Amino acid sequence: MKNTMKFVLVFALAFGLFACSKNVKEAPKADAMASAGSSDEIIADHVVIVEEDNNEDVAIISETIVSLEPVYFALNQYTLNKDTRAVLDKNVNILKTNGAKNITVEGNCDEKGTISYNIALGDKRAKEVKDYYVKRGIPADNITTVSYGEERPVCFEQAESCWSKNRRSDTLIR
């Protein structure tokens, strides 16, 4: 009797998991999506498609994260210069053209400095970029900021040419 009961419970659990299972597929990384009416390009970091099949209908949910051109900062600096403002102006045109409503600005640093210093500096960089976007007409409610400090480097070599690539602010559209 115990074995029959165990079998029934295991079968019911397996059937329940199978019936509720979701199929997650990662689409190939998009090389580039050209923005409408512009020669600027925006790059899709990843696309996730979730399909649920319960024999009646299929629901497809997709999330695309688009990364705009990053801006770079001098050592221990968070102010925008002529070059960074030019990059941000291109980003503003893309944001306005596409009507972006879910924008994240990420502040990043090189590995120099303490963890708390780099988190604070990354936060200042992200907020400076957000403020620039707001001044150019992007609604503040559409933009969130986050600081990763030194935790998300794009370059790992121990050289100034590499550290300068990590002192940046990234703008993502979700």
N, CA and C of each residue as an Amber inpcrd file, in Angstrom:
protein
   522
   0.8210000  -1.2010000   0.0000000   0.0000000   0.0000000   0.0000000
   0.8670000   1.2690000   0.0000000   1.9520000   1.2570000   0.8220000
   2.8390000   2.4160000   0.8730000   3.5000000   2.6560000  -0.4860000
   3.9300000   1.5940000  -1.1440000   4.5750000   1.7490000  -2.4490000
   3.6080000   2.3020000  -3.4760000   2.3470000   1.8690000  -3.4330000
   1.3430000   2.3770000  -4.3570000   1.1090000   3.8640000  -4.1120000
   1.0330000   4.2350000  -2.8440000   0.8050000   5.6430000  -2.4910000
   1.9920000   6.5080000  -2.9430000   3.2360000   6.0160000  -2.7340000
   4.4280000   6.7470000  -3.1730000   4.4050000   6.9150000  -4.6900000
   4.0550000   5.8330000  -5.4010000   4.0090000   5.8960000  -6.8530000
   3.0080000   6.9380000  -7.3280000   1.8150000   6.9530000  -6.7100000
   0.7710000   7.9090000  -7.0900000   1.2350000   9.3420000  -6.8210000
   1.8670000   9.5840000  -5.6640000   2.3520000  10.9240000  -5.3300000
   3.4470000  11.3760000  -6.2970000   4.4010000  10.4990000  -6.5880000
   5.4730000  10.8390000  -7.5190000   4.9020000  11.1080000  -8.9100000
   3.9720000  10.2710000  -9.3500000   3.3510000  10.4550000 -10.6590000
   2.6000000  11.7810000 -10.7110000   1.8390000  12.0960000  -9.6620000
   1.0760000  13.3450000  -9.6280000   2.0100000  14.5540000  -9.6450000
   3.0950000  14.4660000  -8.8790000   4.0620000  15.5660000  -8.8450000
   4.7200000  15.7410000 -10.2150000   5.1520000  14.6520000 -10.8220000
   5.7770000  14.7230000 -12.1420000   4.8040000  15.2660000 -13.1820000
   3.5650000  14.8270000 -13.1510000   2.5620000  15.3170000 -14.0920000
   2.3150000  16.8070000 -13.8920000   2.2140000  17.2210000 -12.6220000
   1.9980000  18.6420000 -12.3100000   3.1410000  19.5060000 -12.8130000
   4.3910000  19.0570000 -12.6070000   5.5390000  19.8160000 -13.0880000
   5.5790000  19.8640000 -14.6160000   5.2630000  18.7490000 -15.2450000
   5.2540000  18.7010000 -16.7050000   4.1830000  19.6230000 -17.2680000
   3.0100000  19.6230000 -16.6580000   1.8930000  20.4350000 -17.1510000
   2.1730000  21.9270000 -16.9990000   2.9350000  22.3050000 -15.9830000
   3.2070000  23.7210000 -15.7140000   4.5650000  24.1720000 -16.2400000
   5.2800000  23.2820000 -16.9020000   6.6390000  23.6350000 -17.3140000
   6.6240000  24.7270000 -18.3690000   7.7120000  25.5170000 -18.3570000
   7.8950000  26.5800000 -19.3390000   9.1360000  26.2650000 -20.1370000
   9.0910000  26.6000000 -21.3740000  10.1980000  26.3880000 -22.2890000
  10.8960000  27.7220000 -22.4820000  12.1460000  27.8740000 -22.0610000
  12.8620000  29.1280000 -22.2150000  13.9050000  28.9370000 -23.3000000
  13.8440000  29.8110000 -24.2780000  14.7970000  29.7650000 -25.3730000
  15.4970000  31.0990000 -25.4570000  16.7870000  31.0700000 -25.6220000
  17.5190000  32.3220000 -25.8110000  17.7780000  32.4930000 -27.2880000
  17.2860000  33.5680000 -27.8070000  17.4520000  33.8480000 -29.2280000
  18.8930000  34.2410000 -29.4910000  19.3600000  34.0820000 -30.6850000
  20.7170000  34.5130000 -31.0060000  20.8820000  35.9970000 -30.7400000
  22.0540000  36.3590000 -30.3320000  22.3480000  37.7540000 -30.0300000
  22.1730000  38.5990000 -31.2860000  21.3770000  39.6330000 -31.1420000
  21.1430000  40.5100000 -32.2930000  22.3910000  41.3470000 -32.5200000
  22.8000000  41.4520000 -33.7540000  23.9920000  42.2340000 -34.0500000
  23.7210000  43.7200000 -33.9200000  22.6450000  44.1770000 -34.5120000
  22.3180000  45.6030000 -34.4110000  20.8920000  45.8120000 -34.8730000
  20.2650000  46.8060000 -34.2730000  18.9400000  47.2150000 -34.7200000
  19.0620000  48.6940000 -35.0550000  18.7780000  49.0460000 -36.2770000
  18.8880000  50.4570000 -36.6620000  17.6790000  51.1980000 -36.1250000
  17.9150000  52.3550000 -35.5410000  16.8000000  53.1320000 -35.0150000
  16.0360000  53.7630000 -36.1730000  14.7560000  53.9450000 -35.9600000
  13.8980000  54.4640000 -37.0250000  14.2930000  55.8850000 -37.3810000
  14.5190000  56.1120000 -38.6550000  14.8030000  57.4600000 -39.1260000
  16.1600000  57.9890000 -38.7230000  17.0780000  57.1250000 -38.3200000
  18.3730000  57.6020000 -37.8830000  19.4510000  56.6560000 -38.3630000
  20.6420000  57.1760000 -38.5650000  21.7440000  56.3130000 -38.9530000
  22.4680000  55.7690000 -37.7370000  22.0900000  56.2220000 -36.5280000
  22.6880000  55.7020000 -35.3060000  22.2520000  54.2610000 -35.1070000
  23.1140000  53.4660000 -34.4840000  22.7730000  52.0780000 -34.2340000
  22.6290000  51.8460000 -32.7470000  21.7320000  50.9470000 -32.3870000
  21.6030000  50.5070000 -31.0220000  21.8150000  49.0030000 -31.0120000
  22.4910000  48.5170000 -30.0160000  22.8950000  47.1190000 -29.9740000
  22.0540000  46.3750000 -28.9430000  21.4560000  45.2470000 -29.3400000
  20.6840000  44.4230000 -28.4140000  21.6420000  43.4940000 -27.6850000
  21.6760000  43.5870000 -26.3480000  22.5330000  42.7170000 -25.5550000
  22.0020000  41.3010000 -25.5340000  20.7210000  41.1360000 -25.2970000
  20.1430000  39.8030000 -25.3510000  18.6460000  39.8830000 -25.5400000
  18.1080000  38.8020000 -26.0790000  16.6790000  38.6930000 -26.2880000
  16.2600000  37.3660000 -25.6770000  15.2700000  37.3880000 -24.8170000
  14.7750000  36.1680000 -24.1930000  13.3280000  35.9740000 -24.6030000
  13.0040000  34.7900000 -25.0980000  11.6400000  34.4750000 -25.4760000
  11.1770000  33.3130000 -24.6140000  10.0530000  33.4780000 -23.9470000
   9.4910000  32.4270000 -23.1050000   8.2060000  31.9610000 -23.7500000
   8.1060000  30.6730000 -23.9910000   6.9010000  30.1150000 -24.5830000
   6.2290000  29.2090000 -23.5680000   4.9370000  29.3220000 -23.4390000
   4.1650000  28.4470000 -22.5620000   3.1210000  27.7540000 -23.4190000
   3.1420000  26.4410000 -23.4240000   2.2200000  25.6750000 -24.2500000
   1.3760000  24.7930000 -23.3390000   0.1070000  25.1120000 -23.2370000
  -0.7950000  24.2820000 -22.4370000  -1.9090000  23.7100000 -23.3170000
  -1.5440000  23.3430000 -24.5280000  -2.4160000  22.6920000 -25.5070000
  -3.5790000  23.5510000 -25.9870000  -3.7250000  24.7540000 -25.5110000
  -4.8160000  25.6080000 -25.9730000  -4.3020000  26.8590000 -26.6660000
  -3.3620000  27.5310000 -26.0040000  -2.8120000  28.7360000 -26.6210000
  -1.3420000  28.8710000 -26.2290000  -0.6500000  29.6770000 -26.9620000
   0.7740000  29.8780000 -26.7330000   0.9870000  31.3500000 -26.4170000
   1.6450000  31.6110000 -25.2980000   1.9630000  32.9830000 -24.9170000
   3.4470000  33.1960000 -25.1440000   3.8120000  34.2760000 -25.8060000
   5.2140000  34.5900000 -26.0490000   5.5190000  35.9100000 -25.3600000
   6.5190000  35.8750000 -24.5020000   6.9530000  37.0680000 -23.7970000
   8.3880000  37.3100000 -24.2270000   8.6980000  38.5160000 -24.6340000
  10.0810000  38.7810000 -25.0150000  10.5910000  40.0070000 -24.2840000
  11.8730000  39.9780000 -23.9630000  12.5320000  41.1040000 -23.3250000
  13.7870000  41.4020000 -24.1230000  13.9190000  42.6130000 -24.5490000
  15.1100000  43.0200000 -25.2800000  15.7950000  44.1140000 -24.4810000
  17.0720000  43.9410000 -24.2560000  17.8480000  44.9790000 -23.5920000
  18.7460000  45.5960000 -24.6470000  18.6040000  46.8980000 -24.8280000
  19.3630000  47.6160000 -25.8410000  20.3590000  48.5230000 -25.1320000
  21.5970000  48.4570000 -25.5530000  22.6500000  49.2670000 -24.9610000
  23.0450000  50.3830000 -25.9240000  22.9450000  51.6080000 -25.4470000
  23.3700000  52.7500000 -26.2500000  24.8620000  52.9760000 -26.0500000
  25.4080000  53.9460000 -26.7590000  26.8380000  54.1960000 -26.6800000
  27.2210000  54.6700000 -25.2770000  28.2550000  54.0680000 -24.6740000
  28.6760000  54.4980000 -23.3300000  29.4280000  55.8210000 -23.3890000
  29.5130000  56.4800000 -22.2460000  30.3540000  57.6680000 -22.1240000
  31.4520000  57.3500000 -21.1150000  32.6040000  57.9430000 -21.3270000
  33.7790000  57.6520000 -20.5060000  34.1910000  58.8820000 -19.7060000
  34.7690000  58.6280000 -18.5350000  35.1430000  59.6870000 -17.6120000
  36.6290000  59.6170000 -17.2960000  37.1760000  60.7590000 -16.9020000
  38.5630000  60.8110000 -16.4580000  38.6600000  60.1980000 -15.0600000
  39.8590000  59.8950000 -14.6350000  40.1110000  59.3120000 -13.3220000
  39.5160000  60.1850000 -12.2230000  38.7140000  59.5920000 -11.3590000
  38.0970000  60.2580000 -10.2060000  37.1570000  61.4000000 -10.5920000
  36.6560000  61.4120000 -11.8170000  35.7760000  62.4800000 -12.2860000
  34.3840000  61.9390000 -12.6150000  33.3970000  62.8220000 -12.5130000
  32.0340000  62.4620000 -12.9130000  31.3770000  63.5650000 -13.7370000
  32.1210000  64.6050000 -14.0430000  31.5580000  65.6910000 -14.8460000
  31.6280000  65.3470000 -16.3340000  30.6790000  65.9080000 -17.0650000
  30.6040000  65.6690000 -18.5040000  31.4480000  66.7010000 -19.2310000
  32.1450000  66.2600000 -20.2600000  32.9120000  67.1860000 -21.0860000
  32.2770000  67.2620000 -22.4780000  32.9160000  67.9800000 -23.3670000
  32.3790000  68.1820000 -24.7150000  32.1500000  66.8480000 -25.4330000
  33.1060000  65.9350000 -25.3340000  32.9890000  64.6420000 -26.0170000
  31.8540000  63.7990000 -25.4440000  31.7360000  63.7540000 -24.1160000
  30.6750000  62.9370000 -23.5190000  29.2980000  63.5220000 -23.8100000
  29.2030000  64.8540000 -23.8410000  27.9140000  65.4700000 -24.1730000
  27.5120000  65.1680000 -25.6140000  28.4790000  65.1030000 -26.5220000
  28.1770000  64.7670000 -27.9240000  27.6320000  63.3400000 -28.0270000
  28.2150000  62.4250000 -27.2910000  27.7240000  61.0360000 -27.2740000
  26.3240000  60.9900000 -26.6760000  26.1290000  61.7030000 -25.5790000
  24.8160000  61.7000000 -24.9270000  23.7530000  62.3370000 -25.8120000
  24.1190000  63.3300000 -26.6210000  23.1510000  63.9250000 -27.5530000
  22.6750000  62.8950000 -28.5770000  23.5860000  62.0450000 -29.0570000
  23.1880000  60.9560000 -29.9630000  22.2380000  59.9980000 -29.2420000
  22.5700000  59.6780000 -27.9970000  21.7110000  58.7820000 -27.2220000
  20.3280000  59.3890000 -27.0090000  20.2750000  60.6910000 -26.7410000
  18.9910000  61.3720000 -26.5520000  18.1430000  61.2470000 -27.8060000
  18.7360000  61.4340000 -28.9750000  17.9890000  61.2990000 -30.2310000
  17.4020000  59.9020000 -30.3780000  18.1680000  58.8850000 -30.0290000
  17.6710000  57.5040000 -30.1000000  16.5510000  57.2910000 -29.0920000
  16.7320000  57.7900000 -27.8740000  15.7140000  57.6260000 -26.8340000
  14.4090000  58.3070000 -27.2330000  14.5040000  59.5040000 -27.7880000
  13.3030000  60.2270000 -28.2150000  12.6480000  59.5650000 -29.4210000
  13.4510000  59.1460000 -30.3830000  12.9250000  58.5170000 -31.5920000
  12.1610000  57.2410000 -31.2630000  12.6900000  56.4750000 -30.3180000
  12.0840000  55.1950000 -29.9810000  11.0780000  55.2900000 -28.8370000
  10.8890000  56.4680000 -28.2710000   9.9360000  56.6370000 -27.1770000
  10.2460000  55.7590000 -25.9770000  11.5200000  55.6380000 -25.6560000
  11.9530000  54.7580000 -24.5660000  11.3490000  55.1930000 -23.2330000
  10.7880000  54.2360000 -22.5170000  10.1550000  54.5270000 -21.2380000
  10.8320000  53.8190000 -20.0650000  11.6580000  52.8180000 -20.3210000
  12.3130000  52.0770000 -19.2550000  13.8220000  52.1240000 -19.4890000
  14.4420000  53.1850000 -18.9900000  15.8520000  53.4610000 -19.2350000
  16.6210000  53.2780000 -17.9320000  17.7480000  52.6000000 -18.0100000
  18.6270000  52.4490000 -16.8510000  19.9860000  53.0230000 -17.1980000
  20.4920000  53.8910000 -16.3320000  21.8350000  54.4400000 -16.5000000
  22.7070000  53.8120000 -15.4160000  23.7750000  53.1400000 -15.8670000
  24.6710000  52.4350000 -14.9560000  25.9880000  53.1990000 -14.8310000
  26.4130000  53.4510000 -13.6030000  27.6990000  54.0860000 -13.3560000
  28.7410000  53.0330000 -13.0140000  29.9050000  53.1170000 -13.6450000
  30.9740000  52.1430000 -13.4500000  32.3010000  52.8460000 -13.2020000
  33.2230000  52.1350000 -12.5490000  34.5330000  52.6820000 -12.2070000
  35.6230000  51.6700000 -12.5180000  36.8730000  52.1400000 -12.4810000
  37.9910000  51.2080000 -12.5660000  38.2270000  50.6310000 -11.1670000
  39.2310000  49.8000000 -11.0260000  39.4640000  49.1040000  -9.7600000
  40.2340000  49.9260000  -8.7370000  40.6240000  51.1330000  -9.0960000
  41.3370000  51.9850000  -8.1570000  40.3440000  52.5320000  -7.1410000
  40.7680000  52.7350000  -5.9260000  39.8940000  53.2700000  -4.8890000
  39.2020000  52.1620000  -4.1110000  38.5940000  52.5490000  -2.9940000
  37.8960000  51.5740000  -2.1530000  36.5450000  51.2290000  -2.7720000
  35.9580000  50.1750000  -2.2880000  34.6530000  49.7580000  -2.7970000
  33.6220000  50.8580000  -2.5780000  33.5860000  51.4280000  -1.3740000
  32.5830000  52.4580000  -1.0870000  32.8200000  53.7170000  -1.9250000
  34.0880000  54.0870000  -2.1350000  34.3940000  55.2500000  -2.9780000
  33.9110000  55.0100000  -4.4050000  34.1830000  53.8220000  -4.9370000
  33.7980000  53.5150000  -6.3140000  32.2830000  53.4320000  -6.4830000
  31.5810000  52.9220000  -5.4930000  30.1080000  52.8990000  -5.5580000
  29.5750000  54.3310000  -5.5890000  30.1250000  55.2030000  -4.7250000
  29.6860000  56.6030000  -4.6940000  30.0200000  57.3170000  -6.0030000
  31.2130000  57.0770000  -6.5380000  31.6080000  57.7130000  -7.7920000
  30.7500000  57.2090000  -8.9530000  30.4900000  55.9130000  -9.0020000
  29.6180000  55.3620000 -10.0430000  28.2220000  55.9500000  -9.9730000
  27.7400000  56.1720000  -8.7470000  26.4200000  56.7840000  -8.5550000
  26.4080000  58.2190000  -9.0830000  27.4510000  58.9680000  -8.8120000
  27.5420000  60.3510000  -9.3170000  27.5860000  60.3720000 -10.8390000
  28.3070000  59.4290000 -11.4290000  28.3860000  59.3600000 -12.8950000
  27.0180000  59.0500000 -13.4920000  26.3240000  58.0890000 -12.9170000
  25.0020000  57.7230000 -13.4310000  24.0250000  58.8870000 -13.2860000
  24.0420000  59.5600000 -12.1510000  23.1330000  60.6830000 -11.9240000
  23.4560000  61.8660000 -12.8310000  24.7220000  62.0830000 -13.1150000
  25.1110000  63.1710000 -14.0250000  24.5480000  62.9180000 -15.4260000
  24.6280000  61.6620000 -15.8790000  24.0840000  61.3080000 -17.1950000
  22.5610000  61.4360000 -17.1840000  21.9200000  60.9540000 -16.1190000
  20.4580000  61.0760000 -16.0170000  20.0520000  62.5480000 -16.0740000
  20.7270000  63.3850000 -15.3040000  20.4010000  64.8180000 -15.2980000
  20.5390000  65.4230000 -16.6970000  21.5460000  64.9980000 -17.4350000
  21.7280000  65.5000000 -18.8000000  20.5560000  65.0740000 -19.6830000
  20.1500000  63.8120000 -19.5670000  19.0090000  63.3330000 -20.3510000
  17.7440000  64.1200000 -20.0080000  17.5330000  64.3860000 -18.7310000
  16.3370000  65.1250000 -18.3040000  16.3630000  66.5430000 -18.8680000
  17.5270000  67.1870000 -18.8370000  17.6540000  68.5320000 -19.4020000
  17.3790000  68.5510000 -20.9030000  17.5780000  67.4200000 -21.5640000
  17.3500000  67.3150000 -23.0030000  15.9560000  66.7880000 -23.3390000
  15.0920000  66.6620000 -22.3270000  13.7000000  66.3440000 -22.6030000
  13.2500000  64.9170000 -22.3510000  14.1070000  64.0670000 -21.8150000
  13.6930000  62.7120000 -21.4520000  13.0580000  62.7880000 -20.0600000
  11.8360000  62.2830000 -19.8790000  11.1880000  62.3550000 -18.5620000
  11.9800000  61.6250000 -17.4780000  12.1750000  62.2880000 -16.3510000
  12.9460000  61.7100000 -15.2480000  12.3350000  60.4110000 -14.7460000
  11.0080000  60.2900000 -14.8110000  10.3400000  59.0790000 -14.3460000
  10.6790000  57.8630000 -15.2010000  11.1790000  58.0790000 -16.3990000
  11.5320000  56.9750000 -17.2980000  12.9420000  56.4500000 -17.0510000
  13.7070000  57.1260000 -16.1750000  15.1290000  56.8020000 -16.0030000
  15.4020000  56.3770000 -14.5660000  16.0650000  55.2300000 -14.4300000
  16.5790000  54.8160000 -13.1290000  18.0970000  54.7690000 -13.2090000
  18.7460000  54.9460000 -12.0740000  20.2040000  54.8860000 -12.0400000
  20.6440000  53.7880000 -11.0910000  21.8090000  53.2470000 -11.3830000
  22.4130000  52.2360000 -10.5260000  23.9290000  52.3840000 -10.6210000
  24.6130000  52.1250000  -9.5240000  26.0720000  52.1690000  -9.5230000
  26.5990000  50.7600000  -9.2810000  27.5070000  50.3360000 -10.1350000
  28.1660000  49.0450000  -9.9540000  29.5980000  49.2030000  -9.4610000
  30.0360000  50.4440000  -9.2680000  31.4040000  50.6520000  -8.8130000
  32.3770000  49.9710000  -9.7610000  33.2360000  49.1390000  -9.2100000
  34.2380000  48.4280000 -10.0130000  33.8120000  47.0070000 -10.3650000
  32.5690000  46.6380000 -10.0670000  32.1210000  45.2460000 -10.1730000
  31.7990000  44.7570000 -11.5810000  31.6920000  45.6400000 -12.5670000
  31.3610000  45.2210000 -13.9350000  32.3530000  45.7930000 -14.9490000
  33.5950000  45.3710000 -14.8490000  34.5810000  45.8820000 -15.8190000
  34.3480000  45.2800000 -17.2040000  34.7340000  46.0250000 -18.2230000
  34.6980000  45.5060000 -19.5920000  36.0990000  45.1260000 -20.0480000
  37.0920000  45.5450000 -19.2890000  38.4910000  45.2500000 -19.5990000
  39.1770000  44.8250000 -18.3040000  40.0590000  43.8180000 -18.3820000
  40.6290000  43.2290000 -17.1680000  42.1440000  43.3620000 -17.0560000
  42.7810000  44.0060000 -18.0090000  44.2320000  44.1630000 -17.9730000
  44.6320000  45.2170000 -16.9460000  45.8500000  45.1140000 -16.4560000
  46.3780000  46.0720000 -15.4870000  47.1430000  47.1720000 -16.2310000
  46.3880000  48.0130000 -16.9440000  47.0060000  49.0960000 -17.7210000
  46.0210000  50.2480000 -17.8120000  46.5390000  51.4550000 -17.9480000
  45.6930000  52.6490000 -18.0260000  44.7220000  52.5760000 -19.2030000
  45.1840000  52.0220000 -20.3300000  44.2950000  51.9120000 -21.4970000
  43.0710000  51.0520000 -21.1680000  43.2390000  50.1020000 -20.2970000
  42.1280000  49.2430000 -19.8960000  41.2750000  49.9160000 -18.8160000
  41.9210000  50.4850000 -17.8100000  41.1760000  51.1390000 -16.7340000
  40.2890000  52.2540000 -17.2840000  40.7580000  52.9660000 -18.3060000
  39.9600000  54.0710000 -18.8540000  38.6710000  53.5630000 -19.5050000
  38.6580000  52.3300000 -19.9860000  37.4400000  51.7470000 -20.5610000
  36.4230000  51.3910000 -19.4810000  36.8860000  51.1820000 -18.2640000
  35.9920000  50.8170000 -17.1630000  35.3970000  52.0380000 -16.4570000
  35.9460000  53.2020000 -16.6850000  35.4210000  54.4470000 -16.0940000
  34.3590000  54.9910000 -17.0460000  33.1470000  54.4690000 -16.9010000
  32.1200000  54.7580000 -17.9090000  30.7380000  54.7860000 -17.2870000
  29.8080000  55.2260000 -18.1080000  28.3860000  55.1500000 -17.7810000
  27.6880000  54.5250000 -18.9730000  26.9140000  53.4800000 -18.7240000
  26.1820000  52.7750000 -19.7660000  24.6990000  53.1480000 -19.6860000
  24.0670000  53.2850000 -20.8360000  22.6300000  53.5500000 -20.8970000
  21.9590000  52.3520000 -21.5490000  20.9970000  51.7710000 -20.8460000
  20.2780000  50.6010000 -21.3370000  18.7970000  50.9140000 -21.4700000
  18.1860000  50.3650000 -22.5270000  16.7360000  50.4540000 -22.7020000
  16.2040000  49.0480000 -22.5460000  15.2150000  48.9030000 -21.6980000
  14.6000000  47.5670000 -21.4830000  13.2130000  47.5640000 -22.0530000
